[in-house]
Amino acid sequence: MPVFVREVALRHYRSISRCRVPLSSLTVLVGPNGSGKSSFLDALHFVTDALNTTLENALRDRGGIDSVRGRSGGRPTDFGIQLSLNLREGGSATYGFLVRAEKNRAFSVKHEECRVEGAPLRGPEPAHFVVERGRVLSIRPAVRTAVEPDRLFLTAVSASPEFRPVYDGLSRMGFYNLNPDRIRDLQNPDPGKRLARDGHNIASVLRELKRTTPAAKDTVSEYLRKIVPGVESVEPKTLGPKETLEFRQSHGDSRPWKFLAGEMSDGTLRALGVLVAVFHAEADAAQSVPLVGIEEPEVAIHPGAAEVLAEALLGASETVQILLTTHSPDFLDHKAFGPEHLRSVDLLEGSTIITSIDEAARSALRDRLYSAGELLRMGQIETNPEAFRTVARERDLFEAGPDG
């Protein structure tokens, strides 16, 4: 199973005081609105943004350092992210950093480190670097490069073959909060290599998918037919200098009716966006999108079609890692959802807690007594207090500074 990010550890990121969360090939964060599901997803998105641009840009897009660092626990002055990875080229890696808040909304990287083991190393020794407060304390193999105050050091060493797989994987993760209005708008053509976060270039992506991997495009149409009865297919369509989508819908005649994206419902457009996001990532081996994160994929979709969407995502997770948020029992009614897929999210005294589900719910799922959706309807998907206490006792790179 394609697990790129094995585990995520966070400290003082938005509402999350501390967590250590193992991920599977498909992981669903389950919890009520406002519990912190989006904060967890955004922490991974933050890593991708910071590597593709700068730390300053990633923080600015989120309202600045004061909006990102923890909201509880006496306003801590730093936040940290640590990831355990399986590399597509073989081998494994750990990577993480601590960012400290300074006066006047400034920031600094207090600690950053990376360790790579196994392939693609050129020798038996692990590759690693440790950076503290703007100074390289240790690095192997030696790389001559400066520490930039507004950038993560991993960006500076990304040309090194030892660290390049870590940089490529983390910088290519895709995160989506699809907006039907942007999908509905006339779109400017682009190369269609990556779907935009809100889906505003989906016509170009669908055109590229049809050109390079027609089987994946057919899979998108097949699942869309199951989710939206009557829809036979969807095609990119050029309108002068712009692009849009053309849906073909059967009505019992030999010639299907044709509708442009502007005439389609929010649910249809969101379902299409979700399908394109995961199956485009699955098909695009050259870009190697290792993880796709989607917030509430079931929104605006008819409850009866939610299980079909779940089936599509479970199938796509055989070749690309998927991370979702939801509070929909209908989506979780698919019988294939097991305890390995679910992480419970709750808010306790203003702080987000994320753990595996408790043992009673795990046992009910293993024994096929209830579906995950039925457990959620009964209020039986709960956080595991013992798992949370274990995380609180563990040590990690976050202990490197005086705030640990």
TINUVO-870563 format. One record per atom (N, C-alpha, C): x, y, z. Coordinates in steps of 0.2 Angstrom, whole numbers, padded with zeros to 4 digits, always signed. Example, Ala and Ser with C-alpha at 12.3 -4.5 7.8 and 13.67 -1.06 7.14 Angstrom:
// TINUVO-870563
+0066-0028+0039/+0062-0022+0039/+0066-0016+0039/+0064-0011+0035/+0068-0005+0036/+0064+0000+0039/
This chain:
// TINUVO-870563
+0004-0006+0000/+0000+0000+0000/+0004+0006+0000/+0002+0011-0004/+0007+0017-0005/+0007+0022+0001/+0011+0021+0006/+0011+0026+0012/+0017+0030+0011/+0016+0036+0009/+0022+0041+0009/+0024+0044+0016/+0019+0047+0019/+0019+0050+0026/+0017+0044+0031/+0022+0041+0034/+0020+0036+0039/+0017+0039+0046/+0019+0045+0048/+0017+0048+0054/+0019+0055+0054/+0014+0059+0057/+0014+0066+0058/+0014+0068+0065/+0019+0072+0067/+0020+0074+0074/+0019+0082+0074/+0015+0085+0078/+0014+0092+0078/+0015+0094+0085/+0017+0101+0086/+0017+0104+0092/+0015+0111+0091/+0010+0113+0095/+0008+0120+0095/+0006+0123+0088/+0003+0119+0084/+0001+0121+0077/-0007+0123+0077/-0008+0129+0077/-0015+0131+0078/-0018+0129+0084/-0024+0125+0084/-0027+0122+0090/-0024+0116+0092/-0019+0113+0089/-0016+0107+0091/-0010+0108+0095/-0011+0106+0102/-0006+0107+0106/+0000+0102+0105/-0002+0096+0104/+0003+0091+0103/-0001+0085+0100/+0002+0081+0095/-0001+0075+0093/+0005+0071+0089/+0003+0065+0089/+0008+0060+0085/+0003+0055+0081/+0002+0056+0075/-0003+0053+0071/+0000+0048+0066/-0001+0042+0066/+0001+0037+0061/-0004+0037+0055/-0002+0037+0049/-0006+0038+0043/-0006+0031+0039/-0012+0029+0036/-0012+0023+0032/-0012+0026+0025/-0014+0021+0020/-0014+0023+0013/-0020+0027+0012/-0025+0026+0016/-0031+0031+0016/-0033+0032+0023/-0032+0039+0025/-0034+0040+0032/-0039+0046+0032/-0044+0044+0037/-0050+0049+0037/-0050+0052+0044/-0050+0058+0045/-0050+0062+0051/-0058+0063+0052/-0060+0060+0058/-0067+0061+0059/-0068+0065+0066/-0073+0070+0065/-0074+0074+0071/-0079+0080+0069/-0082+0083+0074/-0086+0088+0073/-0083+0094+0070/-0087+0099+0067/-0085+0105+0065/-0081+0109+0070/-0075+0112+0069/-0071+0116+0073/-0067+0112+0078/-0066+0105+0077/-0062+0101+0081/-0055+0102+0080/-0053+0104+0074/-0046+0104+0072/-0044+0100+0066/-0049+0096+0063/-0047+0092+0057/-0043+0096+0052/-0046+0102+0050/-0043+0106+0045/-0036+0108+0047/-0035+0110+0053/-0028+0112+0056/-0023+0106+0055/-0025+0100+0056/-0020+0095+0055/-0018+0094+0047/-0023+0095+0043/-0022+0094+0036/-0018+0100+0034/-0019+0106+0036/-0016+0112+0035/-0008+0112+0037/-0007+0108+0042/+0000+0108+0044/+0005+0104+0038/+0002+0099+0035/+0005+0096+0030/+0006+0101+0024/+0000+0104+0023/+0000+0109+0017/+0005+0115+0018/+0006+0117+0025/+0011+0122+0026/+0018+0119+0024/+0020+0113+0025/+0026+0111+0023/+0027+0111+0016/+0022+0109+0012/+0022+0110+0005/+0023+0117+0002/+0019+0122+0005/+0020+0129+0003/+0026+0132+0005/+0029+0130+0011/+0035+0133+0013/+0041+0130+0009/+0041+0124+0006/+0046+0122+0002/+0045+0124-0005/+0039+0125-0008/+0038+0128-0014/+0040+0136-0015/+0039+0139-0009/+0040+0146-0009/+0045+0148-0004/+0042+0151+0001/+0047+0153+0007/+0042+0152+0013/+0046+0152+0019/+0042+0152+0025/+0038+0158+0026/+0041+0163+0024/+0037+0170+0025/+0030+0170+0021/+0031+0167+0015/+0025+0167+0011/+0020+0162+0014/+0022+0156+0016/+0018+0151+0019/+0014+0154+0026/+0018+0158+0030/+0015+0161+0036/+0010+0166+0034/+0012+0170+0029/+0008+0176+0027/+0001+0174+0024/+0001+0168+0020/-0005+0165+0018/-0010+0163+0023/-0007+0162+0029/-0011+0159+0035/-0012+0165+0040/-0011+0171+0038/-0012+0176+0043/-0006+0178+0047/+0000+0175+0046/+0006+0177+0050/+0007+0172+0055/+0013+0173+0059/+0015+0168+0064/+0010+0168+0070/+0007+0173+0071/+0003+0173+0077/-0004+0169+0076/-0006+0168+0069/-0011+0164+0068/-0010+0157+0067/-0003+0155+0066/-0001+0148+0066/+0001+0145+0072/+0005+0149+0076/+0007+0146+0082/+0001+0144+0087/+0002+0140+0092/-0003+0137+0096/-0008+0142+0099/-0014+0141+0099/-0019+0146+0102/-0020+0144+0109/-0017+0139+0112/-0018+0137+0119/-0012+0136+0122/-0012+0135+0129/-0006+0133+0133/-0002+0139+0134/-0005+0145+0135/-0001+0151+0137/+0003+0154+0131/+0000+0153+0125/+0003+0156+0119/+0010+0154+0118/+0012+0148+0117/+0019+0146+0116/+0022+0150+0110/+0028+0151+0111/+0032+0155+0106/+0034+0151+0100/+0033+0145+0099/+0036+0141+0093/+0030+0136+0091/+0031+0133+0085/+0027+0128+0083/+0032+0123+0079/+0030+0117+0079/+0034+0112+0076/+0031+0107+0072/+0034+0104+0067/+0031+0099+0062/+0036+0094+0061/+0035+0087+0062/+0040+0082+0061/+0036+0076+0057/+0039+0074+0052/+0036+0069+0048/+0041+0063+0047/+0038+0057+0047/+0041+0051+0045/+0039+0048+0039/+0044+0047+0034/+0042+0046+0027/+0045+0039+0024/+0041+0036+0020/+0043+0031+0015/+0045+0034+0009/+0051+0033+0006/+0053+0037+0000/+0051+0032-0006/+0048+0035-0011/+0047+0031-0017/+0053+0028-0020/+0058+0031-0020/+0064+0028-0023/+0067+0022-0018/+0064+0021-0013/+0066+0016-0008/+0069+0019-0002/+0070+0016+0004/+0073+0019+0010/+0067+0023+0014/+0069+0027+0019/+0065+0030+0023/+0068+0037+0025/+0064+0041+0028/+0067+0048+0031/+0063+0050+0036/+0066+0054+0040/+0062+0059+0045/+0064+0066+0044/+0060+0070+0044/+0061+0077+0043/+0057+0082+0047/+0059+0087+0050/+0055+0091+0054/+0059+0098+0056/+0055+0102+0059/+0058+0109+0060/+0053+0112+0066/+0057+0117+0069/+0053+0121+0074/+0054+0128+0072/+0049+0132+0072/+0049+0139+0070/+0047+0143+0076/+0051+0148+0078/+0050+0152+0084/+0047+0159+0082/+0042+0161+0086/+0040+0168+0085/+0044+0173+0088/+0046+0178+0085/+0050+0184+0087/+0046+0190+0088/+0049+0195+0090/+0045+0202+0091/+0043+0205+0085/+0038+0208+0085/+0035+0212+0079/+0033+0207+0074/+0030+0201+0075/+0027+0196+0071/+0033+0193+0066/+0039+0194+0068/+0045+0191+0065/+0045+0183+0067/+0049+0180+0064/+0050+0173+0065/+0057+0171+0064/+0059+0165+0067/+0066+0162+0065/+0065+0154+0065/+0069+0151+0062/+0069+0143+0062/+0074+0141+0068/+0071+0139+0073/+0075+0137+0079/+0079+0131+0078/+0076+0126+0074/+0079+0119+0073/+0076+0116+0067/+0080+0113+0063/+0078+0109+0057/+0083+0103+0056/+0080+0097+0055/+0084+0092+0054/+0081+0087+0049/+0085+0083+0046/+0083+0078+0041/+0088+0072+0042/+0085+0066+0041/+0089+0060+0041/+0086+0055+0036/+0090+0052+0032/+0088+0048+0026/+0092+0041+0027/+0089+0036+0027/+0092+0029+0027/+0090+0025+0021/+0094+0020+0019/+0093+0016+0014/+0093+0019+0007/+0090+0016+0002/+0091+0020-0005/+0087+0026-0004/+0089+0032-0008/+0094+0032-0013/+0101+0034-0011/+0104+0032-0005/+0110+0033-0003/+0116+0030-0007/+0121+0034-0008/+0127+0031-0012/+0132+0027-0008/+0130+0027-0001/+0135+0023+0003/+0131+0020+0009/+0134+0016+0013/+0130+0013+0019/+0128+0018+0024/+0131+0024+0025/+0130+0028+0030/+0124+0032+0029/+0119+0033+0034/+0114+0038+0033/+0116+0045+0031/+0112+0048+0027/+0113+0055+0026/+0109+0059+0031/+0111+0065+0033/+0108+0069+0038/+0110+0076+0038/+0106+0081+0041/+0108+0087+0043/+0105+0090+0049/+0108+0094+0053/+0105+0097+0058/+0107+0105+0058/+0102+0109+0058/+0103+0116+0058/+0099+0119+0064/+0103+0123+0068/+0101+0127+0074/+0102+0134+0073/+0096+0138+0074/+0097+0145+0074/+0101+0148+0068/+0101+0146+0062/+0104+0149+0057/+0111+0146+0056/+0113+0141+0059/+0120+0137+0059/+0119+0130+0057/+0123+0128+0053/+0123+0120+0051/+0128+0117+0056/+0125+0113+0061/+0128+0110+0066/+0132+0103+0063/+0128+0100+0059/+0130+0093+0056/+0127+0092+0049/+0131+0089+0045/+0128+0087+0038/+0133+0082+0035/+0129+0077+0032/+0133+0072+0029/+0128+0069+0023/+0131+0069+0017/+0137+0071+0015/+0138+0079+0015/+0144+0081+0015/+0145+0088+0015/+0142+0092+0009/+0138+0097+0010/+0135+0101+0005/+0137+0109+0006/+0140+0112+0001/+0142+0119+0002/+0136+0123+0000/+0132+0126+0005/+0127+0130+0004/+0125+0134+0010/+0122+0140+0009/+0121+0145+0015/+0114+0143+0018/+0113+0145+0024/+0107+0145+0027/+0103+0152+0026/+0097+0151+0023/+0093+0157+0022/+0088+0158+0027/+0088+0164+0030/+0083+0165+0036/+0076+0164+0034/+0074+0165+0028/+0067+0165+0027/+0065+0158+0023/+0070+0153+0022/+0068+0147+0019/+0071+0141+0023/+0067+0136+0022/+0069+0129+0025/+0076+0127+0022/+0080+0124+0026/+0087+0122+0024/+0086+0116+0019/+0081+0112+0019/+0079+0107+0015/+0079+0109+0007/+0076+0115+0007/+0076+0118+0000/+0083+0120-0003/+0088+0122+0002/+0095+0123-0001/+0098+0117-0003/+0097+0111+0000/+0101+0105-0001/+0097+0101-0006/+0091+0103-0009/+0087+0099-0013/+0090+0096-0019/+0096+0099-0021/+0099+0097-0027/+0104+0091-0025/+0105+0089-0019/+0109+0084-0017/+0105+0077-0018/+0107+0072-0021/+0104+0066-0023/+0101+0062-0016/+0105+0064-0011/+0102+0060-0004/+0096+0064-0002/+0095+0070-0002/+0090+0074+0000/+0084+0076-0005/+0086+0075-0011/+0081+0077-0016/+0074+0073-0016/+0075+0066-0014/+0068+0063-0014/+0064+0065-0008/+0067+0067-0003/+0063+0070+0003/+0060+0077+0001/+0064+0081-0003/+0061+0088-0005/+0056+0086-0010/+0057+0082-0015/+0052+0081-0021/+0045+0079-0018/+0046+0074-0013/+0039+0071-0011/+0035+0076-0007/+0039+0080-0002/+0035+0084+0002/+0033+0090-0002/+0036+0093-0007/+0034+0098-0011/+0029+0097-0016/+0028+0090-0018/+0023+0089-0023/+0016+0086-0020/+0016+0086-0013/+0009+0084-0010/+0004+0089-0013/-0002+0086-0014/-0008+0091-0016/-0013+0091-0011/-0016+0097-0010/-0021+0098-0005/-0027+0102-0008/-0033+0100-0007/-0039+0103-0011/-0044+0105-0006/-0047+0111-0007/-0053+0113-0004/-0057+0116-0010/-0061+0111-0014/-0063+0113-0021/-0069+0117-0020/-0069+0122-0025/-0074+0127-0025/-0079+0127-0031/-0085+0125-0031/-0089+0124-0037/-0090+0130-0041/-0090+0136-0038/-0090+0142-0042/-0084+0143-0046/-0078+0141-0044/-0072+0142-0048/-0072+0137-0053/-0074+0131-0052/-0075+0126-0057/-0080+0128-0062/-0085+0131-0060/-0090+0133-0065/-0088+0139-0069/-0084+0143-0067/-0081+0149-0071/-0078+0147-0077/-0078+0151-0083/-0074+0150-0088/-0066+0151-0086/-0062+0146-0089/-0055+0146-0086/-0050+0147-0091/-0045+0150-0089/-0039+0151-0093/-0035+0145-0094/-0033+0143-0100/-0030+0137-0102/-0023+0137-0098/-0021+0131-0096/-0014+0131-0093/-0011+0124-0095/-0005+0122-0094/-0003+0115-0096/-0006+0109-0093/-0010+0110-0087/-0014+0105-0084/-0010+0100-0081/-0004+0102-0078/+0000+0097-0075/-0002+0095-0068/-0005+0101-0064/-0007+0100-0057/-0014+0103-0056/-0018+0100-0053/-0025+0103-0052/-0024+0108-0046/-0027+0114-0047/-0027+0120-0042/-0031+0118-0036/-0029+0121-0031/-0032+0119-0024/-0040+0120-0025/-0042+0125-0028/-0049+0126-0028/-0052+0123-0035/-0048+0120-0039/-0051+0117-0045/-0052+0122-0051/-0049+0128-0051/-0050+0133-0056/-0047+0131-0063/-0043+0126-0063/-0040+0124-0070/-0042+0117-0071/-0047+0115-0069/-0049+0108-0070/-0050+0106-0077/-0052+0110-0082/-0053+0109-0089/-0047+0107-0092/-0041+0111-0090/-0035+0110-0093/-0032+0103-0090/-0033+0102-0084/-0031+0095-0081/-0034+0089-0084/-0041+0090-0085/-0045+0085-0088/-0042+0083-0096/-0041+0089-0099/-0038+0088-0106/-0032+0085-0106/-0027+0086-0101/-0021+0083-0101/-0021+0076-0099/-0026+0074-0094/-0027+0067-0092/-0030+0063-0098/-0034+0066-0102/-0037+0062-0108/-0031+0061-0113/-0026+0066-0113/-0021+0065-0118/-0016+0060-0116/-0014+0060-0110/-0008+0056-0107/-0011+0049-0104/-0016+0049-0101/-0019+0043-0098/-0026+0042-0099/-0028+0041-0105/-0036+0040-0106/-0039+0035-0101/-0036+0030-0099/-0039+0025-0094/-0041+0029-0088/-0037+0033-0085/-0039+0037-0079/-0044+0041-0080/-0044+0045-0086/-0050+0049-0088/-0057+0045-0088/-0056+0039-0091/-0062+0035-0092/-0065+0033-0085/-0060+0031-0080/-0062+0030-0073/-0065+0035-0070/-0063+0042-0071/-0067+0047-0068/-0074+0048-0071/-0075+0047-0077/-0081+0047-0080/-0086+0041-0077/-0083+0035-0077/-0086+0029-0074/-0089+0031-0067/-0085+0033-0063/-0087+0035-0056/-0092+0041-0056/-0091+0046-0060/-0096+0051-0060/-0103+0049-0062/-0103+0044-0067/-0110+0041-0069/-0113+0038-0063/-0109+0035-0059/-0112+0031-0053/-0115+0037-0048/-0111+0042-0047/-0113+0047-0042/-0118+0051-0044/-0118+0053-0051/-0124+0058-0054/-0127+0054-0059/-0133+0051-0058/-0136+0047-0063/-0138+0051-0069/-0137+0048-0074/-0139+0051-0081/-0133+0054-0084/-0128+0056-0080/-0122+0059-0083/-0118+0053-0086/-0117+0054-0093/-0113+0049-0097/-0105+0050-0097/-0103+0057-0097/-0096+0058-0098/-0095+0066-0097/-0089+0068-0096/-0088+0075-0096/-0081+0076-0100/-0081+0081-0104/-0076+0083-0108/-0074+0090-0108/-0067+0092-0108/-0065+0099-0109/-0068+0102-0115/-0069+0108-0115/-0072+0112-0121/-0069+0119-0121/-0067+0120-0127/-0064+0127-0129/-0069+0132-0131/-0069+0138-0128/-0074+0143-0130/-0070+0149-0131/-0068+0150-0137/-0063+0156-0138/-0057+0155-0135/-0055+0160-0131/-0048+0160-0127/-0049+0156-0121/-0055+0154-0119/-0056+0151-0112/-0058+0144-0113/-0058+0140-0107/-0060+0133-0107/-0065+0132-0102/-0069+0127-0103/-0074+0125-0098/-0075+0118-0099/-0080+0115-0095/-0082+0108-0095/-0089+0107-0099/-0089+0102-0103/-0096+0100-0106/-0098+0093-0103/-0104+0093-0100/-0106+0086-0098/-0111+0084-0103/-0111+0077-0104/-0116+0074-0108/-0121+0069-0104/-0127+0071-0104/-0132+0067-0100/-0137+0064-0104/-0138+0057-0103/-0143+0054-0106/-0150+0055-0104/-0155+0054-0109/-0162+0056-0107/-0167+0051-0111/-0164+0045-0112/-0168+0040-0116/-0168+0040-0123/-0164+0045-0126/-0164+0046-0133/-0157+0044-0135/-0156+0043-0142/-0150+0041-0144/-0144+0046-0144/-0146+0053-0144/-0142+0058-0143/-0142+0061-0136/-0136+0061-0133/-0137+0064-0126/-0137+0072-0126/-0140+0074-0121/-0140+0082-0120/-0133+0084-0117/-0132+0090-0119/-0125+0093-0117/-0126+0099-0113/-0123+0099-0107/-0123+0105-0103/-0116+0107-0101/-0115+0114-0101/-0109+0117-0099/-0108+0117-0091/-0102+0118-0089/-0101+0118-0081/-0106+0123-0078/-0107+0129-0081/-0111+0134-0078/-0118+0132-0076/-0120+0126-0079/-0127+0124-0078/-0128+0118-0073/-0122+0116-0071/-0122+0110-0067/-0122+0111-0059/-0124+0107-0055/-0125+0108-0048/-0118+0108-0044/-0118+0111-0038/-0112+0111-0034/-0110+0104-0033/-0114+0099-0031/-0113+0093-0030/-0109+0089-0035/-0112+0090-0041/-0109+0087-0047/-0102+0089-0048/-0101+0096-0048/-0094+0099-0049/-0089+0097-0043/-0091+0097-0037/-0087+0095-0032/-0085+0087-0033/-0090+0083-0034/-0088+0076-0035/-0083+0075-0041/-0084+0079-0046/-0079+0079-0052/-0072+0081-0050/-0072+0086-0046/-0066+0089-0043/-0062+0084-0039/-0066+0080-0035/-0062+0075-0030/-0060+0070-0034/-0064+0067-0039/-0061+0062-0044/-0055+0064-0048/-0055+0070-0051/-0050+0072-0054/-0043+0072-0050/-0044+0075-0044/-0039+0076-0039/-0035+0069-0038/-0039+0064-0036/-0036+0058-0034/-0033+0054-0040/-0037+0054-0046/-0035+0049-0051/-0030+0053-0056/-0030+0059-0056/-0024+0063-0059/-0018+0062-0056/-0018+0062-0049/-0012+0061-0045/-0010+0053-0046/-0014+0049-0046/-0013+0042-0047/-0010+0041-0054/-0012+0044-0059/-0010+0043-0066/-0003+0046-0068/-0002+0052-0064/+0004+0056-0066/+0010+0054-0063/+0013+0049-0065/+0019+0046-0062/+0025+0051-0063/+0025+0055-0068/+0031+0060-0069/+0031+0065-0064/+0025+0067-0062/+0025+0072-0056/+0025+0069-0049/+0024+0062-0049/+0024+0059-0043/+0021+0062-0037/+0014+0064-0037/+0011+0066-0032/+0010+0061-0027/+0013+0061-0021/+0013+0055-0016/+0007+0055-0011/+0004+0061-0010/-0001+0062-0005/-0006+0067-0008/-0013+0065-0007/-0018+0070-0009/-0022+0071-0003/-0023+0077-0001/-0027+0079+0005/-0033+0083+0003/-0039+0081+0005/-0046+0084+0003/-0050+0085+0009/-0053+0091+0010/-0057+0093+0015/-0064+0091+0013/-0068+0087+0017/-0075+0085+0017/-0077+0084+0009/-0074+0079+0006/-0076+0077-0001/-0083+0076-0002/-0087+0074+0003/-0094+0073+0002/-0099+0079+0002/-0096+0085+0003/-0100+0091+0004/-0104+0092-0003/-0111+0093-0002/-0115+0095-0007/-0117+0088-0012/-0115+0083-0010/-0116+0076-0014/-0122+0073-0010/-0126+0070-0014/-0132+0067-0012/-0130+0061-0007/-0133+0060-0001/-0131+0055+0004/-0131+0048+0001/-0135+0047-0004/-0135+0040-0007/-0129+0039-0012/-0126+0044-0014/-0120+0044-0018/-0113+0044-0014/-0114+0046-0008/-0108+0046-0003/-0104+0040-0003/-0107+0034-0003/-0104+0028-0003/-0100+0026-0009/-0103+0028-0015/-0099+0028-0021/-0093+0032-0021/-0093+0038-0019/-0087+0042-0018/-0082+0039-0014/-0084+0036-0008/-0080+0032-0004/-0076+0027-0007/-0080+0023-0011/-0077+0017-0015/-0072+0020-0020/-0073+0025-0023/-0068+0028-0028/-0062+0030-0024/-0062+0033-0019/-0057+0035-0015/-0053+0029-0012/-0056+0024-0010/-0053+0018-0007/-0049+0015-0013/-0052+0015-0019/-0049+0012-0025/-0043+0016-0027/-0043+0022-0027/-0037+0026-0028/-0032+0026-0023/-0033+0024-0017/-0028+0024-0012/-0024+0018-0013/-0025+0013-0017/-0021+0008-0019/-0014+0010-0022/-0014+0016-0025/-0009+0019-0029/-0006+0026-0026/-0010+0029-0023/-0008+0036-0020/-0011+0037-0013/-0007+0040-0009/-0010+0040-0002/-0015+0046-0001/-0020+0045+0002/-0025+0050+0003/-0027+0051+0010/-0028+0058+0012/-0029+0060+0018/-0036+0064+0018/-0041+0063+0021/-0047+0066+0021/-0050+0069+0028/-0054+0074+0028/-0058+0075+0034/-0065+0074+0032/-0069+0072+0037/-0076+0072+0036/-0080+0072+0043/-0086+0073+0043/-0091+0072+0049/-0097+0069+0046/-0097+0065+0040/-0103+0062+0037/-0103+0055+0038/-0109+0053+0042/-0110+0045+0043/-0111+0042+0036/-0114+0046+0031/-0116+0042+0025/-0110+0041+0021/-0105+0045+0021/-0098+0044+0018/-0095+0037+0021/-0095+0037+0028/-0092+0031+0031/-0096+0025+0031/-0102+0025+0028/-0106+0018+0028/-0102+0013+0024/-0098+0015+0020/-0094+0010+0015/-0091+0004+0020/-0093-0002+0019/-0090-0007+0023/-0083-0009+0023/-0079-0006+0018/-0072-0007+0018/-0068-0002+0023/-0072+0003+0026/-0068+0007+0031/-0067+0003+0037/-0061+0002+0039/-0059-0001+0045/-0056+0003+0050/-0054+0001+0056/-0051+0005+0061/-0044+0008+0059/-0041+0004+0054/-0034+0007+0052/-0035+0013+0048/-0041+0015+0045/-0043+0021+0041/-0045+0027+0045/-0047+0026+0051/-0050+0031+0055/-0046+0034+0061/-0046+0041+0061/-0043+0044+0067/-0048+0049+0070/-0049+0049+0076/-0054+0053+0079/-0051+0059+0081/-0055+0065+0080/-0053+0072+0082/-0058+0075+0086/-0056+0078+0092/-0060+0081+0096/-0057+0087+0099/-0061+0092+0102/-0058+0098+0106/-0059+0097+0113/-0054+0097+0117/-0054+0097+0124/-0051+0103+0127/-0055+0107+0131/-0052+0113+0134/-0048+0117+0129/-0051+0118+0123/-0048+0122+0118/-0042+0119+0114/-0041+0113+0116/-0035+0110+0112/-0037+0104+0108/-0035+0103+0102/-0037+0098+0098/-0033+0091+0100/-0037+0086+0100/-0034+0079+0102/-0035+0075+0096/-0030+0071+0093/-0031+0067+0088/-0028+0060+0089/-0032+0055+0089/-0029+0048+0091/-0033+0043+0087/-0030+0037+0087/-0034+0031+0084/-0041+0031+0088/-0046+0027+0085/-0052+0027+0089/-0051+0022+0095/-0056+0022+0099/-0055+0018+0105/-0056+0011+0104/-0055+0007+0109/-0054+0000+0108/-0061-0003+0106/-0067+0000+0110/-0073-0003+0109/-0076-0002+0101/-0074+0004+0098/-0076+0005+0091/-0072+0001+0087/-0065+0000+0088/-0061-0004+0084/-0064-0012+0084/-0066-0014+0090/-0068-0021+0090/-0075-0022+0086/-0079-0017+0087/-0085-0017+0083/-0084-0017+0075/-0079-0013+0073/-0078-0013+0066/-0074-0020+0064/-0070-0022+0068/-0066-0028+0066/-0071-0034+0065/-0076-0034+0070/-0081-0040+0070/-0087-0039+0066/-0087-0033+0062/-0092-0032+0057/-0099-0031+0060/-0099-0029+0067/-0105-0027+0070/-0109-0021+0068/-0105-0016+0066/-0107-0010+0064/-0102-0007+0058/-0105-0003+0054/-0101+0001+0049/-0098+0007+0053/-0093+0010+0050/-0090+0016+0053/-0096+0022+0054/-0100+0022+0048/-0105+0027+0048/-0110+0026+0054/-0112+0020+0055/-0117+0018+0060/-0114+0020+0067/-0107+0019+0068/-0104+0021+0075/-0104+0028+0075/-0103+0032+0070/-0103+0039+0070/-0110+0042+0072/-0115+0039+0069/-0122+0041+0071/-0123+0040+0078/-0121+0034+0081/-0122+0033+0088/-0117+0037+0093/-0113+0041+0090/-0108+0044+0094/-0103+0040+0097/-0101+0034+0094/-0096+0029+0097/-0089+0030+0094/-0088+0035+0089/-0081+0036+0087/-0078+0041+0091/-0074+0039+0096/-0071+0043+0101/-0064+0043+0101/-0060+0048+0104/-0053+0048+0104/-0051+0043+0110/-0045+0041+0109/-0042+0036+0114/-0038+0039+0119/-0040+0040+0125/-0037+0044+0130/-0030+0041+0132/-0029+0035+0132/-0022+0032+0133/-0017+0033+0128/-0020+0033+0121/-0015+0035+0116/-0013+0042+0116/-0017+0047+0119/-0015+0054+0119/-0010+0054+0125/-0011+0051+0131/-0007+0051+0136/+0000+0049+0134/+0000+0044+0130/+0007+0041+0127/+0011+0046+0123/+0007+0049+0119/+0010+0055+0115/+0013+0060+0119/+0010+0062+0125/+0012+0067+0129/+0018+0065+0133/+0020+0059+0133/+0026+0057+0137/+0032+0056+0132/+0031+0056+0126/+0036+0054+0121/+0041+0060+0120/+0047+0059+0118/+0051+0064+0117/+0053+0064+0109/+0054+0070+0106/+0056+0070+0099/+0060+0076+0098/+0060+0078+0092/+0065+0084+0090/+0062+0090+0094/+0056+0090+0096/+0053+0096+0099/+0056+0098+0105/+0059+0093+0108/+0063+0094+0115/+0069+0097+0114/+0071+0099+0108/+0078+0102+0106/+0079+0109+0110/+0073+0113+0110/+0074+0120+0113/+0072+0120+0120/+0073+0126+0123/+0071+0127+0130/+0064+0127+0131/+0060+0127+0126/+0052+0127+0127/+0050+0119+0128/+0055+0114+0127/+0053+0107+0126/+0051+0105+0133/
